[in-house]
């Protein structure tokens, strides 16, 4: 059970938002927080908390499906922060960061 929460202390897969090309996403560390980030085809950056609102798991970027997935119970979110699969029922809120 605790293995699914190891991402709370692991590193990020993107060092800075400037690394992201259009259509790419990932997890980035911002101070003590981790953020789920995605750069859309219009070059707009979408940024969300990586903490799943269901049980607090940390999202992982799924490059094949272009989604943010929670390993705790399988919830998935689109690049726009919309719920794709539950058990979570609420969409993600966008977090504004400076690039």
PEFENGI-V947846 format. One record per pair of residues at least 12 apart in sequence whose C-alpha atoms are under 10 Angstrom apart, sorted by sequence separation. I is the first residue (numbers start at 1). J is the second residue. If there is no record, write none. Layout:
BEGIN
I&J, I&J
END
This chain:
BEGIN
13&25, 14&26, 15&27, 16&28, 25&37, 26&38, 35&47, 36&48, 37&49, 57&69, 58&70, 59&71, 66&78, 67&79, 68&80, 73&85, 74&86, 75&87, 76&88, 80&92, 81&93, 13&26, 14&27, 15&28, 16&29, 24&37, 25&38, 26&39, 35&48, 36&49, 37&50, 57&70, 58&71, 59&72, 65&78, 66&79, 67&80, 68&81, 73&86, 74&87, 75&88, 77&90, 78&91, 79&92, 80&93, 81&94, 12&26, 13&27, 14&28, 15&29, 16&30, 24&38, 25&39, 34&48, 35&49, 36&50, 56&70, 57&71, 58&72, 62&76, 65&79, 67&81, 68&82, 73&87, 74&88, 75&89, 77&91, 78&92, 80&94, 12&27, 13&28, 14&29, 15&30, 23&38, 24&39, 25&40, 34&49, 35&50, 36&51, 55&70, 57&72, 59&74, 61&76, 62&77, 67&82, 68&83, 69&84, 73&88, 77&92, 11&27, 12&28, 13&29, 22&38, 23&39, 24&40, 33&49, 34&50, 35&51, 52&68, 54&70, 56&72, 57&73, 59&75, 60&76, 61&77, 67&83, 68&84, 69&85, 70&86, 11&28, 12&29, 20&37, 21&38, 22&39, 23&40, 24&41, 33&50, 34&51, 52&69, 53&70, 55&72, 57&74, 59&76, 67&84, 11&29, 12&30, 20&38, 21&39, 22&40, 23&41, 33&51, 50&68, 52&70, 54&72, 55&73, 57&75, 59&77, 61&79, 70&88, 10&29, 20&39, 21&40, 22&41, 23&42, 28&47, 50&69, 51&70, 52&71, 54&73, 17&37, 19&39, 20&40, 21&41, 22&42, 23&43, 25&45, 27&47, 48&68, 50&70, 52&72, 14&35, 16&37, 17&38, 18&39, 22&43, 23&44, 24&45, 25&46, 26&47, 27&48, 29&50, 52&73, 54&75, 12&34, 14&36, 17&39, 21&43, 22&44, 25&47, 27&49, 28&50, 36&58, 53&75, 9&32, 11&34, 12&35, 14&37, 20&43, 22&45, 27&50, 35&58, 36&59, 38&61, 52&75, 8&32, 10&34, 12&36, 34&58, 35&59, 36&60, 37&61, 52&76, 8&33, 9&34, 20&45, 34&59, 36&61, 52&77, 8&34, 7&34, 18&45, 17&45, 38&66, 38&67, 17&47, 38&68, 27&58, 36&67, 37&68, 48&79, 27&59, 36&68, 47&79, 48&80, 49&81, 54&86, 55&87, 26&59, 27&60, 46&79, 47&80, 48&81, 54&87, 55&88, 26&60, 27&61, 45&79, 46&80, 47&81, 54&88, 25&60, 26&61, 46&81, 53&88, 54&89, 25&61, 26&62, 52&88, 53&89, 54&90, 24&61, 25&62, 26&63, 53&90, 24&62, 25&63, 52&90, 53&91, 24&63, 40&79, 52&91, 53&92, 23&63, 26&66, 38&78, 39&79, 40&80, 52&92, 25&66, 26&67, 27&68, 38&79, 51&92, 8&50, 24&66, 25&67, 26&68, 37&79, 38&80, 50&92, 7&50, 8&51, 23&66, 25&68, 36&79, 37&80, 38&81, 49&92, 48&92, 49&93, 36&81, 47&92, 48&93, 49&94, 47&93, 48&94, 49&95, 13&60, 46&93, 47&94, 48&95, 8&56, 12&60, 13&61, 46&94, 47&95, 48&96, 8&57, 9&58, 45&94, 46&95, 47&96, 48&97, 7&57, 8&58, 46&96, 47&97, 5&56, 6&57, 7&58, 8&59, 45&96, 46&97, 4&56, 5&57, 6&58, 7&59, 45&97, 4&57, 5&58, 7&60, 45&98, 4&58, 5&59, 25&79, 45&99, 2&57, 24&79, 23&79, 37&94, 36&94, 37&95, 36&95, 35&95, 35&97, 7&71, 5&70, 4&70, 5&71, 4&71, 5&72, 30&97, 3&71, 4&72, 3&72, 4&73, 2&72, 1&72, 17&97, 17&98, 18&99, 17&99, 16&99
END
